[in-house]
Amino acid sequence: MVQVLYFAALRELLGLDEEALELPESVRTVSEFVRYLQQVHPPLSGKMASVRVALDETFAHDSDMLAGVNTIALIPPVAGG
């Protein structure tokens, strides 16, 4: 079980701040997680390309493994001025 945190536009899109997800055994890497999440939440399809993923407060790469991870944060780009 992992805790998934949604920030900014993703939080607004899904209406969720966070949720607990039981990941299938086939989901082992960040890229597999992103594909799985788009299946669980279809509104995310096509919106994840520029989203940064952090595993337990450390930014991750697509090939990083999820083993032992407790929290996955999804951080979309933000504009400010």
CNS distance restraints for C-alpha pairs under 8 A (distance, minus, plus):
assign (resid   1 and name CA) (resid  20 and name CA) 6.50 0.50 0.50
assign (resid   1 and name CA) (resid  21 and name CA) 5.51 0.50 0.50
assign (resid   1 and name CA) (resid  22 and name CA) 4.42 0.50 0.50
assign (resid   1 and name CA) (resid  23 and name CA) 6.48 0.50 0.50
assign (resid   1 and name CA) (resid  70 and name CA) 7.36 0.50 0.50
assign (resid   2 and name CA) (resid  20 and name CA) 5.62 0.50 0.50
assign (resid   2 and name CA) (resid  21 and name CA) 5.45 0.50 0.50
assign (resid   2 and name CA) (resid  22 and name CA) 6.51 0.50 0.50
assign (resid   2 and name CA) (resid  23 and name CA) 7.51 0.50 0.50
assign (resid   2 and name CA) (resid  69 and name CA) 6.98 0.50 0.50
assign (resid   2 and name CA) (resid  70 and name CA) 4.99 0.50 0.50
assign (resid   2 and name CA) (resid  71 and name CA) 5.56 0.50 0.50
assign (resid   2 and name CA) (resid  72 and name CA) 7.00 0.50 0.50
assign (resid   3 and name CA) (resid  18 and name CA) 6.88 0.50 0.50
assign (resid   3 and name CA) (resid  19 and name CA) 5.77 0.50 0.50
assign (resid   3 and name CA) (resid  20 and name CA) 4.47 0.50 0.50
assign (resid   3 and name CA) (resid  21 and name CA) 6.41 0.50 0.50
assign (resid   3 and name CA) (resid  70 and name CA) 6.22 0.50 0.50
assign (resid   3 and name CA) (resid  71 and name CA) 4.72 0.50 0.50
assign (resid   3 and name CA) (resid  72 and name CA) 6.21 0.50 0.50
assign (resid   4 and name CA) (resid  18 and name CA) 5.37 0.50 0.50
assign (resid   4 and name CA) (resid  19 and name CA) 5.36 0.50 0.50
assign (resid   4 and name CA) (resid  20 and name CA) 6.10 0.50 0.50
assign (resid   4 and name CA) (resid  21 and name CA) 7.13 0.50 0.50
assign (resid   4 and name CA) (resid  71 and name CA) 5.86 0.50 0.50
assign (resid   4 and name CA) (resid  72 and name CA) 4.81 0.50 0.50
assign (resid   4 and name CA) (resid  73 and name CA) 5.74 0.50 0.50
assign (resid   4 and name CA) (resid  74 and name CA) 7.51 0.50 0.50
assign (resid   5 and name CA) (resid  17 and name CA) 6.01 0.50 0.50
assign (resid   5 and name CA) (resid  18 and name CA) 4.37 0.50 0.50
assign (resid   5 and name CA) (resid  19 and name CA) 6.82 0.50 0.50
assign (resid   5 and name CA) (resid  71 and name CA) 7.38 0.50 0.50
assign (resid   5 and name CA) (resid  72 and name CA) 6.18 0.50 0.50
assign (resid   5 and name CA) (resid  73 and name CA) 4.55 0.50 0.50
assign (resid   5 and name CA) (resid  74 and name CA) 6.12 0.50 0.50
assign (resid   6 and name CA) (resid  10 and name CA) 5.76 0.50 0.50
assign (resid   6 and name CA) (resid  11 and name CA) 4.92 0.50 0.50
assign (resid   6 and name CA) (resid  16 and name CA) 6.72 0.50 0.50
assign (resid   6 and name CA) (resid  17 and name CA) 5.20 0.50 0.50
assign (resid   6 and name CA) (resid  18 and name CA) 5.72 0.50 0.50
assign (resid   6 and name CA) (resid  73 and name CA) 6.22 0.50 0.50
assign (resid   6 and name CA) (resid  74 and name CA) 5.30 0.50 0.50
assign (resid   6 and name CA) (resid  75 and name CA) 6.89 0.50 0.50
assign (resid   7 and name CA) (resid  11 and name CA) 5.05 0.50 0.50
assign (resid   7 and name CA) (resid  17 and name CA) 6.90 0.50 0.50
assign (resid   7 and name CA) (resid  73 and name CA) 7.71 0.50 0.50
assign (resid   7 and name CA) (resid  74 and name CA) 6.29 0.50 0.50
assign (resid   7 and name CA) (resid  75 and name CA) 5.51 0.50 0.50
assign (resid   7 and name CA) (resid  76 and name CA) 6.97 0.50 0.50
assign (resid   8 and name CA) (resid  12 and name CA) 6.55 0.50 0.50
assign (resid   8 and name CA) (resid  75 and name CA) 7.29 0.50 0.50
assign (resid   8 and name CA) (resid  76 and name CA) 6.79 0.50 0.50
assign (resid   8 and name CA) (resid  78 and name CA) 7.64 0.50 0.50
assign (resid   9 and name CA) (resid  13 and name CA) 5.96 0.50 0.50
assign (resid   9 and name CA) (resid  76 and name CA) 6.89 0.50 0.50
assign (resid  10 and name CA) (resid  14 and name CA) 6.16 0.50 0.50
assign (resid  10 and name CA) (resid  44 and name CA) 7.80 0.50 0.50
assign (resid  10 and name CA) (resid  74 and name CA) 7.79 0.50 0.50
assign (resid  10 and name CA) (resid  75 and name CA) 7.88 0.50 0.50
assign (resid  10 and name CA) (resid  76 and name CA) 7.00 0.50 0.50
assign (resid  11 and name CA) (resid  15 and name CA) 5.50 0.50 0.50
assign (resid  11 and name CA) (resid  16 and name CA) 5.20 0.50 0.50
assign (resid  11 and name CA) (resid  17 and name CA) 5.53 0.50 0.50
assign (resid  12 and name CA) (resid  16 and name CA) 7.15 0.50 0.50
assign (resid  13 and name CA) (resid  43 and name CA) 7.31 0.50 0.50
assign (resid  14 and name CA) (resid  41 and name CA) 7.82 0.50 0.50
assign (resid  14 and name CA) (resid  43 and name CA) 7.43 0.50 0.50
assign (resid  23 and name CA) (resid  27 and name CA) 6.37 0.50 0.50
assign (resid  26 and name CA) (resid  32 and name CA) 7.98 0.50 0.50
assign (resid  27 and name CA) (resid  32 and name CA) 5.26 0.50 0.50
assign (resid  27 and name CA) (resid  33 and name CA) 5.67 0.50 0.50
assign (resid  27 and name CA) (resid  36 and name CA) 7.37 0.50 0.50
assign (resid  28 and name CA) (resid  32 and name CA) 6.42 0.50 0.50
assign (resid  28 and name CA) (resid  33 and name CA) 7.17 0.50 0.50
assign (resid  28 and name CA) (resid  65 and name CA) 5.70 0.50 0.50
assign (resid  28 and name CA) (resid  66 and name CA) 5.47 0.50 0.50
assign (resid  28 and name CA) (resid  67 and name CA) 6.94 0.50 0.50
assign (resid  29 and name CA) (resid  33 and name CA) 6.17 0.50 0.50
assign (resid  29 and name CA) (resid  62 and name CA) 6.71 0.50 0.50
assign (resid  29 and name CA) (resid  63 and name CA) 5.63 0.50 0.50
assign (resid  29 and name CA) (resid  64 and name CA) 5.45 0.50 0.50
assign (resid  29 and name CA) (resid  65 and name CA) 4.40 0.50 0.50
assign (resid  29 and name CA) (resid  66 and name CA) 5.48 0.50 0.50
assign (resid  30 and name CA) (resid  34 and name CA) 6.22 0.50 0.50
assign (resid  30 and name CA) (resid  53 and name CA) 7.67 0.50 0.50
assign (resid  30 and name CA) (resid  60 and name CA) 7.47 0.50 0.50
assign (resid  30 and name CA) (resid  61 and name CA) 6.85 0.50 0.50
assign (resid  30 and name CA) (resid  62 and name CA) 4.79 0.50 0.50
assign (resid  30 and name CA) (resid  63 and name CA) 6.04 0.50 0.50
assign (resid  30 and name CA) (resid  64 and name CA) 5.77 0.50 0.50
assign (resid  30 and name CA) (resid  65 and name CA) 6.48 0.50 0.50
assign (resid  30 and name CA) (resid  66 and name CA) 6.68 0.50 0.50
assign (resid  31 and name CA) (resid  35 and name CA) 6.36 0.50 0.50
assign (resid  31 and name CA) (resid  62 and name CA) 4.68 0.50 0.50
assign (resid  31 and name CA) (resid  63 and name CA) 6.50 0.50 0.50
assign (resid  32 and name CA) (resid  36 and name CA) 6.13 0.50 0.50
assign (resid  33 and name CA) (resid  37 and name CA) 5.99 0.50 0.50
assign (resid  34 and name CA) (resid  38 and name CA) 6.28 0.50 0.50
assign (resid  34 and name CA) (resid  48 and name CA) 7.42 0.50 0.50
assign (resid  35 and name CA) (resid  39 and name CA) 6.56 0.50 0.50
assign (resid  36 and name CA) (resid  40 and name CA) 6.35 0.50 0.50
assign (resid  37 and name CA) (resid  41 and name CA) 5.90 0.50 0.50
assign (resid  37 and name CA) (resid  44 and name CA) 7.69 0.50 0.50
assign (resid  38 and name CA) (resid  42 and name CA) 5.23 0.50 0.50
assign (resid  38 and name CA) (resid  43 and name CA) 7.35 0.50 0.50
assign (resid  38 and name CA) (resid  44 and name CA) 5.30 0.50 0.50
assign (resid  38 and name CA) (resid  45 and name CA) 5.19 0.50 0.50
assign (resid  39 and name CA) (resid  45 and name CA) 7.80 0.50 0.50
assign (resid  41 and name CA) (resid  45 and name CA) 7.66 0.50 0.50
assign (resid  43 and name CA) (resid  47 and name CA) 7.99 0.50 0.50
assign (resid  44 and name CA) (resid  48 and name CA) 6.50 0.50 0.50
assign (resid  47 and name CA) (resid  51 and name CA) 7.66 0.50 0.50
assign (resid  48 and name CA) (resid  76 and name CA) 7.93 0.50 0.50
assign (resid  50 and name CA) (resid  76 and name CA) 6.50 0.50 0.50
assign (resid  50 and name CA) (resid  77 and name CA) 6.71 0.50 0.50
assign (resid  51 and name CA) (resid  74 and name CA) 6.41 0.50 0.50
assign (resid  51 and name CA) (resid  75 and name CA) 5.50 0.50 0.50
assign (resid  51 and name CA) (resid  76 and name CA) 4.29 0.50 0.50
assign (resid  51 and name CA) (resid  77 and name CA) 6.42 0.50 0.50
assign (resid  52 and name CA) (resid  59 and name CA) 7.03 0.50 0.50
assign (resid  52 and name CA) (resid  60 and name CA) 7.61 0.50 0.50
assign (resid  52 and name CA) (resid  74 and name CA) 5.95 0.50 0.50
assign (resid  52 and name CA) (resid  75 and name CA) 5.04 0.50 0.50
assign (resid  52 and name CA) (resid  76 and name CA) 6.12 0.50 0.50
assign (resid  52 and name CA) (resid  77 and name CA) 7.72 0.50 0.50
assign (resid  53 and name CA) (resid  59 and name CA) 5.85 0.50 0.50
assign (resid  53 and name CA) (resid  60 and name CA) 5.68 0.50 0.50
assign (resid  53 and name CA) (resid  61 and name CA) 7.58 0.50 0.50
assign (resid  53 and name CA) (resid  72 and name CA) 6.83 0.50 0.50
assign (resid  53 and name CA) (resid  73 and name CA) 5.73 0.50 0.50
assign (resid  53 and name CA) (resid  74 and name CA) 4.93 0.50 0.50
assign (resid  53 and name CA) (resid  75 and name CA) 6.29 0.50 0.50
assign (resid  54 and name CA) (resid  58 and name CA) 4.97 0.50 0.50
assign (resid  54 and name CA) (resid  59 and name CA) 4.06 0.50 0.50
assign (resid  54 and name CA) (resid  60 and name CA) 5.29 0.50 0.50
assign (resid  54 and name CA) (resid  72 and name CA) 5.66 0.50 0.50
assign (resid  54 and name CA) (resid  73 and name CA) 5.02 0.50 0.50
assign (resid  54 and name CA) (resid  74 and name CA) 6.62 0.50 0.50
assign (resid  54 and name CA) (resid  75 and name CA) 7.81 0.50 0.50
assign (resid  55 and name CA) (resid  59 and name CA) 6.27 0.50 0.50
assign (resid  55 and name CA) (resid  60 and name CA) 6.21 0.50 0.50
assign (resid  55 and name CA) (resid  66 and name CA) 7.72 0.50 0.50
assign (resid  55 and name CA) (resid  69 and name CA) 6.36 0.50 0.50
assign (resid  55 and name CA) (resid  70 and name CA) 7.68 0.50 0.50
assign (resid  55 and name CA) (resid  71 and name CA) 5.93 0.50 0.50
assign (resid  55 and name CA) (resid  72 and name CA) 4.82 0.50 0.50
assign (resid  55 and name CA) (resid  73 and name CA) 6.58 0.50 0.50
assign (resid  56 and name CA) (resid  69 and name CA) 6.33 0.50 0.50
assign (resid  56 and name CA) (resid  70 and name CA) 6.33 0.50 0.50
assign (resid  56 and name CA) (resid  71 and name CA) 5.01 0.50 0.50
assign (resid  56 and name CA) (resid  72 and name CA) 6.27 0.50 0.50
assign (resid  56 and name CA) (resid  73 and name CA) 7.76 0.50 0.50
assign (resid  57 and name CA) (resid  71 and name CA) 7.72 0.50 0.50
assign (resid  57 and name CA) (resid  72 and name CA) 7.89 0.50 0.50
assign (resid  57 and name CA) (resid  73 and name CA) 7.49 0.50 0.50
assign (resid  60 and name CA) (resid  64 and name CA) 6.24 0.50 0.50
